[in-house]
Amino acid sequence: QVHLEESGGGSVQAGGSLTLSCVVDGYFYSRDHCMGWFRQAPGKERERVAVIDKDNNVIYSDLVKGRFTVSKDNAENILHLQMIDLKPEDTGMYYCAADAARLAGMDRCANLGLPGFATWGRGTQVTVAS
């Protein structure tokens, strides 16, 4: 079965940077699937941060566009989320998610929300202080 494990979270001051990683195990190749980053602040619904397809097309939430960058290390089967100029409102638990469908394009990935992703990591906490 697919197993996702996030890492790289921590506590930073506003304006700081963090890079999150998502290691994908279980004979599942992230390069062939829609992959997503989500976050959830206390008391709020989980929201999509970004989604990336097999061709490395990325759609970002307007809340993070220009500050966050998603990339894939296909050789190591790791998904990254580089975050700069972090703001207090970026605080939350960040989750990596994988779509079960193989070789789908952005037409599918773009429409995947929380219910659409089959596999989730446990999350990594990001805290941004003002």
Secondary structure, 3 states (H helix, E strand, C coil): CCEEEEECCEEEECCCCEEEEEEEECCCCHHHCCEEEEEECCCCCCEEEEEECCCCCEEECCCCCCCEEEEEECCCCEEEEEECCCCHHHCEEEEEEECCCCCCCHHHHCCCCHHHCCEECCCEEEEEEC
